[in-house]
Amino acid sequence: MNILAYLIYLSITWVITVQVGWRFYRNGRIFILHFFNGDVQTTDAINRILLTGYYLLNLGYATLMISSWEPLHSWIDVMESVTRMCGRIMLTLGIIHCMNMLGIYLLGKRNFHLHK
């Protein structure tokens, strides 16, 4: 049962990670561009670095979470475990997003004051 749970979990996690990552990448560019006063080159570099770090961190964390699973013996165990682990991944995504936005805000604010 564990292998089935791993496959379900990793599939859901992969879809969530890729979908959310692309949305952050596409929509976050405008936000970053604003804080860096229209500097397209810096904005695009930061955006690519954020996307790469986001993927590495989330997929690595998702993979490590598998090692903490107890043996599963029924479909109920599979559903409970997959749900719990997916919830942790989504919570992690939210925290990482908030930290990134705070970091970008602080960098942009500092950059704004330096060019004033």
N, C-alpha and C positions, 0 to 999 in steps of 0.2 A: 504493500500500500504506500510505502514511503516514496518509492520511485514515481508512482503516479502523482502523488502530492507535489513532489519536486518539479515535475514537468508542468503541472497546472500553475504552480506558484511562479516558476521562472518565466512562463509564457505571459502571465498577467503582468508580472513585474517589468518584463522587457517592453511590452506594449505601453504601459503607463510611463515608464522612463523615457522612451523615445518620443512619445506624443507630447508629454509635458516639456521635455527638453527642446523640441522644435518650436513649441509655442513660446517658451521663454526666449529662445534665440531670435525668432522673428519679431516678436512684439517688444522685447527688451531693448532692441537696438535703438529705437526711438527714444526711450528713456535714457539710455547711456549717452546717446548723441547730445541730448539736451544738457546733461551735466558736464560734458566735455566741449561745450560751446561750438558744436558743429564740426569738431575734429573727426572726420570720417575714418582716417587711418587708425587712430588710437581706439576709436569706438569699435571698429571691426575686429581689431586685434584682441581687445578685452572680451568682446562677445564670443569669439572663437575659443579663447582660453577658458571662459566660464562654461561653455558647452562641453568642452573636453573634460574638464574637472568634474562637472556634474555627472557625465556618463561614467567616468571611472569610479567615482565615489559611490554612486547608486548601484551600479552593477556589481561592484566589489562587495558592498555591504549586503546586497541581496544574496550573493553567493555564500558569504560567510554565515548568514542567518541559517542556511540549511544545516550547518554542523550542529546547531543547537536543538534540532528537532528530536523529540522522543520517538520511539517506534510507534507506528500507527497501525491499528488493528481493525478499524471499521470505517465505513464511509462518513460517519459522523465525526470521527477523529480527523479524517482528511479535510472535511469542510471547516471544522473549527480551526485546525492548524493553518490551512491556507488563508482563511479569513484573518486570523490574528497576524500572520506574517505580512500579508498585503497591507493591513492597517498600519503596521510599523513602518513599512516602506513609504506609504503615503504621508505619514507623520514626519518622517525624515525628509521627504521632499519639501514639505512645507517649511520646516525649520531651515533647511539649506537655502531655500528661496528667500526667506526673510533675512538671513545673514548676508546673502549676496546683495540684496537690495540696500541693506544698511551700509555695507562696504562701498558700494557704488555711490550712494548718497554722500558718504563722508569724503570719498575721493573727489567727487564732483564739487562739493562744497569747498574743499581745500583748493582745488584748481580754480574755482571762481574767485576766491579771495587773493590768490597769487596774481591773477590777471587784472585785478581791479586797479 
